[in-house]
Amino acid sequence: MVHLALTGNIASGKSAVASLLAARGATIIDADVLARAAVAAGTDGHFRIVEQFGSDVLAPDGSIDRAALRRIVFSDASARDALNQIVHPAVGRLREAELTQARTNGDRVVISDIPLLFELGLEHAFDGVILVDAPTDLRLARLMRDRGLTDAESRAMIDAQWPSDRKRLGATWVIDNDGSRDQLAVRVAELWRAVQTMTASVPPTPSEYTVSNIPADLRYTKEHEFVKTTADAGVVAIGITDYAQGELGDIVYVELPKVGATFGEHEVFGTVEAVKAVSELFMPVAGEIVEINPRLDGEPALINTDPYGNGWMIKVRIAAGADAGLLSSEQYGAQLGE
């Protein structure tokens, strides 16, 4: 299976490209659909958004009024960051579940539609990146025409994202959507031929990488994140989790908290800065940090090659009762059906 990312700044026409790729047989994992599910009524995401922004962001039926929330976050960077802290971890977990299902189904080309791919530092987690682009003036006109936004509102939404010139440098393919629908279809067809070439060259997964051969001291969470047991009962070593896993590029800096800090499950506990990306580090378990890996100060790239050996980042004493959800390799394999 080839897993690609599809991204593009607002009003670039990314959704149109996604539709054309789906028509050719690609499985699309839509971040916008996942984001809606992550904050649906009754979810933790819904509760946290109301707690953070108040009842003014609720629609009459109790769902999140996305337009009202958008007006807040696109004019306030700190509010936007707070929203991202709520939504993106949940979306990441939902995406992993969709990806697991795609593998089970035997899908050959899976494309994750992620608008803020580069802003989140996720571009290195895929086999390739498709960027849809269009001139700023054209995108501005589309926002005002199609969404009924003012010039100021449209510019605020455009300014909230990285400029496309910066993203073009990190893209595997760029589709310029500055012409007709027919021209766009031709460009997508050319891209699809390149993707098909990739799938033909991808070998089956070797048997030595199956779950049964992973070291016995590695434990799994139900959300597909991993920790490694230590000689100290109740203490686990944490390397790079799902949210910032390998292939980040040349890692230049790792920022970690101090010993004694406590974090809940899926809370941000640090960052990894690479040459082309900055990624947040999320806790796979709840607990207290009891040790920091001193080698990372002089050799930060270590976590990219050996995250659960010498490259572990922190050791955490798991909060009482929190370790009940950790799975052995056999249990994890049974969960995946492999």
C-alpha positions as CSV (number, residue, x, y, z in Angstrom):
1,M,0.0,0.0,0.0
2,V,1.2,3.5,-0.8
3,H,0.1,6.2,1.6
4,L,0.2,9.7,0.3
5,A,-0.7,13.1,1.7
6,L,-2.8,15.6,-0.2
7,T,-2.7,19.2,0.9
8,G,-3.2,22.7,-0.3
9,N,-4.0,26.1,1.0
10,I,-7.6,27.2,1.4
11,A,-9.5,27.6,-1.9
12,S,-6.7,26.0,-3.9
13,G,-9.1,23.3,-5.1
14,K,-7.8,20.4,-3.0
15,S,-11.3,18.9,-2.6
16,A,-11.7,18.8,-6.4
17,V,-8.4,17.0,-6.8
18,A,-9.5,14.5,-4.0
19,S,-12.7,13.8,-5.9
20,L,-10.8,13.1,-9.1
21,L,-8.4,10.8,-7.4
22,A,-11.2,8.9,-5.6
23,A,-12.8,8.4,-9.0
24,R,-9.6,6.7,-10.2
25,G,-9.7,4.3,-7.3
26,A,-7.8,6.0,-4.5
27,T,-9.0,5.6,-0.9
28,I,-9.4,9.1,0.5
29,I,-9.1,9.8,4.3
30,D,-10.5,13.3,4.7
31,A,-9.2,15.3,7.6
32,D,-12.3,17.5,7.5
33,V,-14.6,14.6,7.9
34,L,-12.5,13.3,10.8
35,A,-12.4,16.7,12.4
36,R,-16.2,16.8,12.4
37,A,-16.3,13.3,14.0
38,A,-13.7,14.4,16.6
39,V,-15.9,17.2,17.9
40,A,-19.3,15.6,17.4
41,A,-21.8,16.1,20.2
42,G,-21.0,13.8,23.1
43,T,-17.3,13.5,22.3
44,D,-14.5,14.7,24.5
45,G,-13.5,17.1,21.7
46,H,-17.0,18.7,21.8
47,F,-16.8,19.1,25.6
48,R,-13.3,20.7,25.5
49,I,-14.2,23.1,22.7
50,V,-17.2,24.4,24.6
51,E,-15.1,24.6,27.8
52,Q,-12.4,26.6,25.9
53,F,-14.6,28.9,23.8
54,G,-17.9,29.0,25.5
55,S,-21.5,28.3,24.4
56,D,-21.4,31.0,21.7
57,V,-19.7,28.4,19.4
58,L,-22.7,26.1,19.6
59,A,-25.4,25.8,16.9
60,P,-29.1,25.6,17.9
61,D,-28.9,21.7,17.7
62,G,-26.0,21.6,20.1
63,S,-23.3,20.8,17.5
64,I,-20.3,23.0,17.0
65,D,-21.0,26.1,14.9
66,R,-17.9,25.8,12.7
67,A,-18.5,29.3,11.1
68,A,-18.6,30.9,14.6
69,L,-15.5,29.0,15.7
70,R,-13.7,29.9,12.5
71,R,-14.3,33.6,13.1
72,I,-12.6,33.3,16.5
73,V,-9.6,31.3,15.5
74,F,-8.7,32.9,12.2
75,S,-8.3,36.3,14.0
76,D,-6.5,35.0,17.1
77,A,-3.4,32.9,16.8
78,S,-3.5,31.8,20.5
79,A,-7.2,30.7,20.0
80,R,-6.2,28.8,16.9
81,D,-3.4,27.0,18.8
82,A,-5.8,26.0,21.6
83,L,-8.2,24.6,19.0
84,N,-5.4,22.6,17.3
85,Q,-4.4,21.1,20.6
86,I,-7.9,19.8,21.0
87,V,-8.7,18.6,17.5
88,H,-5.4,17.4,15.9
89,P,-4.6,14.5,18.4
90,A,-8.1,13.2,18.0
91,V,-8.0,13.5,14.3
92,G,-4.7,11.6,14.3
93,R,-6.2,8.7,16.2
94,L,-9.1,8.5,13.8
95,R,-6.8,8.7,10.8
96,E,-4.8,5.7,12.1
97,A,-8.0,3.7,12.5
98,E,-9.0,4.5,8.9
99,L,-5.5,3.6,7.7
100,T,-5.6,0.2,9.6
101,Q,-8.9,-0.5,7.9
102,A,-7.5,0.4,4.5
103,R,-4.7,-2.1,5.1
104,T,-7.2,-4.8,6.1
105,N,-9.2,-4.1,3.0
106,G,-6.0,-4.4,0.8
107,D,-6.3,-0.9,-0.6
108,R,-3.3,0.0,-2.8
109,V,-3.4,3.8,-2.8
110,V,-4.5,5.6,0.3
111,I,-4.5,9.4,0.3
112,S,-4.8,11.4,3.5
113,D,-6.3,14.8,2.9
114,I,-4.6,17.1,5.4
115,P,-5.0,20.9,4.9
116,L,-2.4,21.8,7.5
117,L,0.1,19.1,6.7
118,F,3.2,21.3,6.6
119,E,2.1,23.5,9.5
120,L,1.8,20.4,11.6
121,G,5.2,19.0,10.5
122,L,3.6,15.8,9.1
123,E,5.0,15.8,5.6
124,H,7.7,13.2,6.3
125,A,5.3,10.6,7.6
126,F,4.1,9.7,4.0
127,D,5.4,8.0,0.9
128,G,4.8,11.3,-1.0
129,V,3.1,14.7,-0.8
130,I,0.6,16.1,-3.3
131,L,0.3,19.9,-3.1
132,V,-2.6,21.6,-4.9
133,D,-1.8,25.3,-5.5
134,A,-3.4,28.4,-7.1
135,P,-2.4,32.1,-7.1
136,T,-3.3,34.0,-4.0
137,D,-5.5,36.5,-5.9
138,L,-7.5,33.6,-7.5
139,R,-8.0,31.9,-4.1
140,L,-9.1,35.2,-2.6
141,A,-11.7,35.6,-5.3
142,R,-12.9,32.1,-4.8
143,L,-13.4,32.6,-1.1
144,M,-15.4,35.8,-1.6
145,R,-17.5,34.3,-4.4
146,D,-18.1,30.8,-3.1
147,R,-18.3,31.4,0.6
148,G,-19.7,34.9,0.7
149,L,-16.8,36.2,2.8
150,T,-15.5,39.7,2.9
151,D,-12.1,40.7,1.6
152,A,-10.8,41.0,5.2
153,E,-12.2,37.6,6.3
154,S,-10.8,35.9,3.2
155,R,-7.3,37.5,3.7
156,A,-7.3,36.4,7.4
157,M,-8.0,32.8,6.4
158,I,-5.2,32.9,3.7
159,D,-2.7,34.5,6.1
160,A,-3.4,31.8,8.8
161,Q,-1.6,29.2,6.6
162,W,2.0,29.0,5.4
163,P,2.5,30.6,2.0
164,S,2.3,28.1,-0.8
165,D,5.8,28.9,-2.1
166,R,7.2,27.5,1.2
167,K,5.1,24.3,0.8
168,R,6.1,23.8,-2.8
169,L,9.6,23.1,-1.7
170,G,8.5,20.1,0.4
171,A,6.0,18.6,-2.1
172,T,6.6,15.5,-4.2
173,W,4.1,16.7,-6.8
174,V,2.5,20.0,-7.4
175,I,-0.9,20.4,-9.2
176,D,-1.5,24.0,-10.3
177,N,-5.2,24.6,-10.2
178,D,-5.3,27.9,-12.1
179,G,-7.3,26.8,-15.1
180,S,-10.5,25.0,-16.1
181,R,-11.8,21.8,-14.6
182,D,-10.8,19.9,-17.8
183,Q,-7.2,21.1,-17.4
184,L,-7.3,20.0,-13.7
185,A,-8.5,16.6,-14.7
186,V,-5.6,16.2,-17.2
187,R,-3.0,17.1,-14.5
188,V,-4.6,14.7,-12.0
189,A,-4.4,12.0,-14.7
190,E,-0.7,12.6,-15.1
191,L,-0.2,12.4,-11.3
192,W,-2.2,9.2,-11.2
193,R,0.1,7.5,-13.7
194,A,3.1,8.4,-11.5
195,V,1.4,7.0,-8.4
196,Q,0.6,3.8,-10.3
197,T,4.3,3.4,-11.0
198,M,5.0,3.7,-7.3
199,T,2.5,1.0,-6.4
200,A,4.0,-1.4,-8.9
201,S,7.4,-1.0,-7.2
202,V,6.3,-1.5,-3.6
203,P,7.1,-5.0,-2.4
204,P,5.0,-6.9,0.0
205,T,5.7,-6.3,3.7
206,P,8.5,-8.8,4.7
207,S,7.5,-11.4,7.3
208,E,10.3,-10.2,9.7
209,Y,8.3,-7.0,10.3
210,T,5.1,-8.7,11.5
211,V,3.8,-8.1,15.0
212,S,4.9,-11.5,16.3
213,N,8.6,-10.7,15.9
214,I,8.6,-7.3,17.7
215,P,10.6,-7.4,21.0
216,A,8.6,-8.8,23.9
217,D,9.2,-5.8,26.1
218,L,7.4,-3.5,23.7
219,R,3.8,-2.7,24.7
220,Y,1.0,-1.2,22.6
221,T,-1.8,1.2,23.3
222,K,-5.2,0.6,21.6
223,E,-4.5,3.8,19.6
224,H,-1.4,2.2,18.0
225,E,1.2,4.0,20.1
226,F,4.1,2.1,21.7
227,V,6.1,2.1,24.9
228,K,8.9,-0.1,26.2
229,T,9.0,-1.7,29.6
230,T,12.0,-1.2,31.9
231,A,13.5,-3.0,34.9
232,D,11.6,-0.7,37.2
233,A,8.1,-2.0,37.6
234,G,5.5,0.5,36.4
235,V,8.0,2.6,34.4
236,V,8.1,2.6,30.6
237,A,10.4,4.3,28.1
238,I,8.8,6.4,25.4
239,G,10.4,7.0,22.0
240,I,8.7,8.7,19.1
241,T,4.9,8.2,19.2
242,D,2.4,8.0,16.3
243,Y,2.2,11.7,16.2
244,A,5.8,12.4,15.4
245,Q,7.3,9.2,14.2
246,G,10.5,8.6,12.2
247,E,11.6,10.0,8.9
248,L,11.4,13.6,10.3
249,G,14.6,14.4,8.5
250,D,17.7,15.8,10.1
251,I,16.7,16.4,13.7
252,V,18.5,19.3,15.2
253,Y,16.8,19.8,18.6
254,V,14.6,18.0,21.1
255,E,12.7,19.9,23.7
256,L,11.6,17.8,26.7
257,P,10.0,18.7,30.1
258,K,11.8,18.3,33.5
259,V,11.8,15.2,35.7
260,G,8.7,15.3,38.0
261,A,6.4,16.8,35.4
262,T,3.1,14.9,35.0
263,F,1.0,14.5,31.8
264,G,-2.3,12.9,30.9
265,E,-2.7,10.5,28.0
266,H,-2.3,12.3,24.6
267,E,-1.2,15.6,26.1
268,V,1.8,17.3,24.5
269,F,5.0,16.8,26.5
270,G,7.6,18.2,24.1
271,T,8.7,19.0,20.6
272,V,11.1,17.7,18.0
273,E,12.6,20.3,15.6
274,A,14.0,19.0,12.3
275,V,15.4,20.9,9.4
276,K,12.1,21.2,7.6
277,A,9.6,20.5,10.4
278,V,8.6,21.0,14.0
279,S,6.5,18.2,15.5
280,E,4.7,18.0,18.8
281,L,5.3,15.0,21.0
282,F,2.2,13.4,22.6
283,M,2.0,11.1,25.7
284,P,0.8,7.6,24.9
285,V,0.2,7.0,28.6
286,A,-0.6,9.1,31.6
287,G,2.1,9.5,34.3
288,E,5.1,11.2,35.8
289,I,8.4,11.7,34.1
290,V,11.2,10.1,36.2
291,E,14.1,10.3,33.8
292,I,15.2,12.2,30.6
293,N,17.6,10.7,28.1
294,P,20.8,12.8,28.4
295,R,22.2,11.6,25.1
296,L,19.6,13.6,23.2
297,D,21.3,16.8,24.2
298,G,24.3,15.9,22.0
299,E,22.7,13.5,19.6
300,P,19.1,14.5,19.0
301,A,18.8,12.5,15.7
302,L,19.2,9.3,17.8
303,I,15.4,9.1,18.3
304,N,14.9,8.9,14.5
305,T,16.9,5.6,14.3
306,D,16.5,3.9,17.6
307,P,13.5,5.3,19.5
308,Y,13.1,2.4,22.0
309,G,16.8,1.5,22.5
310,N,19.3,4.2,23.2
311,G,17.0,6.7,21.5
312,W,14.3,6.7,24.1
313,M,13.3,10.3,25.1
314,I,11.7,9.9,28.6
315,K,10.9,7.3,31.2
316,V,7.5,7.6,32.7
317,R,6.0,6.1,35.9
318,I,2.5,5.2,34.7
319,A,-0.4,6.6,36.7
320,A,-2.2,4.2,38.9
321,G,-4.6,2.1,36.8
322,A,-3.5,3.6,33.5
323,D,-1.3,0.6,32.4
324,A,-4.4,-1.6,32.2
325,G,-4.8,-0.6,28.6
326,L,-1.3,-1.7,27.4
327,L,-1.2,-4.7,25.1
328,S,1.4,-7.3,24.5
329,S,2.5,-8.0,20.9
330,E,0.2,-11.0,20.9
331,Q,-2.8,-9.0,22.2
332,Y,-2.0,-6.2,19.8
333,G,-1.8,-8.6,16.9
334,A,-5.2,-10.1,17.9
335,Q,-6.7,-6.6,17.9
336,L,-5.5,-6.0,14.4
337,G,-6.5,-9.4,13.2
338,E,-2.9,-10.2,12.2
